[in-house]
């Protein structure tokens, strides 16, 4: 008897956990996830902006590193130039000293010629080094002028880029939807819903999504509209977008008649996107909560296939 009570208690706890975990299993739309899925159009835009800004930061850091490297090379060359300058001065002094001693060395012509030749060769080598350093300095200065940009120039570039992207986005949205929106505004919300369902039934998903999106903007049956758009993305095999719309629909109204299908298709979408752990949670939730539905039977079949 105790074993039966214990088994019943475990089953109840498992059942309760399925319900309590059900909302948290909607992990879609989490922009902090290394591999986010189920993003809404706005979330996708935010993620894309985040990635672009990261690329800009990386590019800026690379440029800064290049400039630092060039500066280090320039400092090294400057040290070489200073060293050559000191040697030239030393040679000049040595030459002056040699002139003073030359009178005494005239008696020893061989020694005189040798010392003169040594000084000539030494000066020639120093001049050659100085020419090489001069060429390298020119290359460095060209590289710095070509690659280096000021902080203000960089910031202005980012601002201009963001403004351009914003203008293009607004232009695309306005040009593509202006005429369609004006037509929908002349219809009642119920008629728009009817037309959206007709497009859905004829599998004209592009038009159907347009009409349901309009209803969402007007806050007319938003839970159902989100669900329907989720269904169309599901049948298009665009599972990430499907999850995002299912998630929003469930958060708006959890007692809808289509909830068994919504949860089943959410589970399938999660499995297709590689999130098998949450997919299993949803399959189990469908089986536990809607045991007498066709969705529950489908969930059992998917679970068996996962084993």
C-alpha positions in Angstrom: 0.0 0.0 0.0 2.8 2.4 0.9 4.5 1.7 -2.4 1.3 2.5 -4.3 1.0 5.8 -2.4 4.6 6.6 -3.1 4.2 5.9 -6.8 1.1 8.1 -6.9 2.9 10.9 -5.1 5.8 10.8 -7.6 3.5 10.9 -10.5 1.7 13.9 -9.1 5.0 15.7 -8.5 6.1 14.9 -12.1 2.8 16.1 -13.4 3.0 19.3 -11.4 6.6 19.9 -12.6 5.5 19.6 -16.2 3.0 22.4 -15.7 5.3 24.6 -13.6 8.1 24.1 -16.1 5.9 24.6 -19.1 6.3 28.4 -19.5 10.1 28.2 -18.7 10.6 25.7 -21.5 9.9 28.6 -23.9 13.6 29.5 -24.0 13.1 31.2 -27.4 13.9 34.9 -27.7 16.8 34.8 -25.2 19.4 37.1 -26.7 21.9 36.2 -24.0 22.0 32.6 -25.3 25.1 31.8 -27.4 22.8 30.3 -30.0 19.5 32.0 -29.7 16.4 30.6 -31.5 12.8 31.6 -32.0 13.5 35.3 -32.3 10.8 37.7 -33.3 11.6 40.2 -36.1 12.4 42.8 -33.5 14.6 40.4 -31.6 16.4 39.4 -34.8 17.1 43.1 -35.5 18.5 43.6 -32.0 20.7 40.5 -32.4 21.9 41.7 -35.8 22.7 45.1 -34.5 24.6 43.6 -31.6 26.7 41.4 -33.9 27.4 44.4 -36.2 28.5 46.5 -33.2 30.8 43.7 -32.1 32.3 43.6 -35.5 32.9 47.4 -35.4 34.5 47.0 -32.0 36.8 44.2 -33.2 37.8 46.2 -36.3 38.5 49.2 -34.1 40.6 47.1 -31.7 42.5 45.6 -34.7 43.3 49.1 -36.0 44.4 50.2 -32.6 46.7 47.2 -32.3 48.2 47.9 -35.8 48.8 51.5 -34.9 50.5 50.5 -31.6 52.7 48.1 -33.5 53.6 50.8 -36.0 54.4 53.2 -33.2 56.7 50.6 -31.6 58.6 50.1 -34.9 58.8 53.9 -35.2 60.3 54.2 -31.8 62.8 51.5 -32.6 63.8 53.2 -35.8 64.1 56.5 -34.0 66.6 54.9 -31.6 68.6 53.6 -34.6 68.7 57.1 -36.2 69.8 58.6 -32.9 72.5 56.0 -32.6 73.7 56.7 -36.2 73.7 60.4 -35.4 75.9 59.8 -32.4 78.3 57.7 -34.4 78.5 60.3 -37.1 79.4 62.9 -34.5 82.0 60.5 -33.1 83.4 60.0 -36.6 83.5 63.8 -37.1 85.5 64.2 -33.9 87.7 61.3 -34.8 88.3 62.9 -38.2 89.3 66.2 -36.6 91.6 64.3 -34.3 93.1 62.5 -37.2 93.8 65.8 -39.0 95.7 67.0 -36.0 97.7 63.8 -36.0 98.1 63.6 -39.8 101.3 65.7 -39.7 103.0 63.1 -37.6 101.6 60.3 -39.6 102.9 61.7 -42.9 106.2 60.0 -42.1 104.4 56.6 -42.1 102.4 56.7 -45.4 101.2 53.2 -45.1 99.6 53.7 -41.7 98.1 57.0 -42.9 96.4 55.5 -45.9 95.1 52.6 -43.8 93.4 54.9 -41.3 91.9 57.1 -44.0 90.4 54.1 -45.8 89.0 52.8 -42.5 87.3 56.0 -41.8 85.9 56.2 -45.4 84.4 52.7 -45.2 82.9 53.3 -41.7 81.2 56.5 -42.9 79.9 54.7 -46.0 78.4 52.0 -43.9 76.7 54.5 -41.6 75.3 56.4 -44.6 73.9 53.2 -46.1 72.2 52.4 -42.8 70.7 55.9 -42.6 69.3 55.5 -46.2 67.6 52.2 -45.3 66.1 53.7 -42.1 64.8 56.7 -44.1 63.0 54.3 -46.6 61.5 52.4 -43.7 60.4 55.6 -42.0 58.6 56.6 -45.2 56.8 53.3 -45.4 55.7 53.5 -41.7 54.4 57.1 -42.1 52.4 56.0 -45.2 50.9 53.1 -43.3 50.0 55.2 -40.3 48.3 57.8 -42.5 46.4 55.1 -44.4 45.2 53.0 -41.4 44.8 55.4 -38.5 41.6 57.2 -37.8 40.7 59.4 -34.9 38.2 58.5 -32.2 35.9 61.3 -33.4 36.0 60.0 -37.0 35.3 56.5 -35.9 32.3 57.6 -33.7 30.9 59.7 -36.6 31.2 56.7 -38.9 29.2 54.5 -36.5 26.5 57.2 -36.1 26.2 57.6 -39.9 26.0 53.9 -40.4 23.2 53.5 -37.8 21.3 56.4 -39.3 21.6 55.0 -42.8 20.3 51.6 -41.6 17.4 53.2 -39.8 16.4 55.2 -42.9 16.6 52.2 -45.1 14.6 50.1 -42.7 11.9 52.7 -42.4 11.8 53.2 -46.2 11.4 49.4 -46.8 8.6 49.1 -44.2 6.7 52.1 -45.4 6.9 51.4 -49.2 5.9 47.7 -48.7 3.0 48.1 -46.4 1.4 51.6 -47.1 -1.0 50.5 -49.8 -1.9 47.2 -48.1 -2.5 48.9 -44.7 -4.8 51.5 -46.3 -6.9 48.8 -47.8 -7.2 46.9 -44.5 -8.1 50.1 -42.6 -11.3 50.2 -44.7 -12.4 46.7 -43.4 -13.8 45.7 -40.1 -11.5 43.7 -37.8 -13.8 40.7 -38.1 -13.6 40.8 -41.9 -9.8 41.0 -41.8 -9.8 37.9 -39.6 -12.1 36.1 -42.0 -9.9 37.0 -44.9 -6.8 36.0 -43.1 -8.3 32.6 -42.4 -9.3 32.2 -46.0 -5.8 32.9 -47.2 -4.5 30.4 -44.6 -6.9 27.7 -45.9 -5.8 28.3 -49.4 -2.1 28.1 -48.2 -1.4 31.7 -49.3 0.7 32.1 -46.2 2.3 35.4 -47.3 -1.0 37.2 -47.5 -2.4 35.4 -44.4 0.6 36.5 -42.3 0.2 40.1 -43.5 -3.5 40.1 -42.4 -2.8 38.4 -39.0 0.1 40.8 -38.4 -2.3 43.7 -39.0 -4.7 42.3 -36.4 -1.8 41.9 -33.9 -1.0 45.6 -34.5 -4.6 46.5 -33.8 -4.7 44.2 -30.8 -7.6 42.2 -32.2 -7.5 38.6 -30.9 -3.7 38.8 -30.6 -3.3 35.3 -29.0 -5.1 33.6 -31.9 -3.3 35.7 -34.5 0.1 34.9 -33.0 -0.8 31.2 -33.0 -1.9 31.3 -36.6 1.3 33.0 -37.7 3.2 30.4 -35.7 1.4 27.6 -37.6 2.3 29.1 -40.9 6.0 29.4 -40.0 5.8 25.8 -38.7 4.5 24.5 -42.0 7.2 26.5 -43.8 9.7 24.7 -41.6 10.8 28.0 -40.2 10.9 26.5 -36.7 12.7 29.3 -34.8 10.1 31.9 -35.8 7.3 29.4 -35.1 8.5 29.0 -31.5 8.6 32.8 -31.0 5.0 33.2 -32.1 3.8 30.1 -30.2 5.5 31.5 -27.1 3.7 34.9 -27.4 0.4 33.3 -28.0 0.7 31.0 -25.0 1.7 34.0 -22.8 -1.5 35.9 -23.9 -4.0 33.1 -23.4 -3.2 29.6 -22.1 -6.8 28.2 -22.1 -7.3 28.4 -25.9 -8.8 25.3 -27.6 -5.7 25.1 -29.9 -3.3 24.8 -26.9 -2.7 21.0 -27.4 -1.6 21.6 -31.0 0.4 24.7 -30.1 2.4 22.8 -27.4 2.9 19.8 -29.7 4.1 21.9 -32.6 6.3 23.8 -30.2 7.9 20.6 -29.1 8.4 19.5 -32.7 10.0 22.8 -33.5 12.3 22.6 -30.5 13.4 19.1 -31.6 14.0 20.3 -35.2 16.2 23.2 -33.9 18.2 20.8 -31.8 16.7 21.6 -28.4 15.8 18.0 -27.5 15.7 18.5 -23.8 12.9 21.1 -23.9 11.2 19.2 -26.7 11.0 16.2 -24.4 9.6 18.4 -21.6 6.9 19.7 -24.0 6.0 16.2 -25.3 5.5 15.0 -21.7 3.5 18.1 -20.9 1.1 17.5 -23.8 0.7 13.8 -22.8 0.0 14.7 -19.2 -2.2 17.7 -19.7 -4.1 16.7 -22.8 -4.1 12.9 -22.5 -7.4 12.4 -24.4 -6.4 14.4 -27.5 -4.9 13.5 -30.8 -2.0 15.8 -30.0 -1.1 13.6 -27.0 -1.0 10.5 -29.2 1.3 12.3 -31.6 3.5 13.4 -28.7 3.9 9.8 -27.6 4.9 8.8 -31.1 7.6 11.6 -31.3 8.9 10.5 -27.8 9.2 6.9 -28.9 11.2 8.1 -32.0 13.6 10.0 -29.8 14.5 6.9 -27.7 
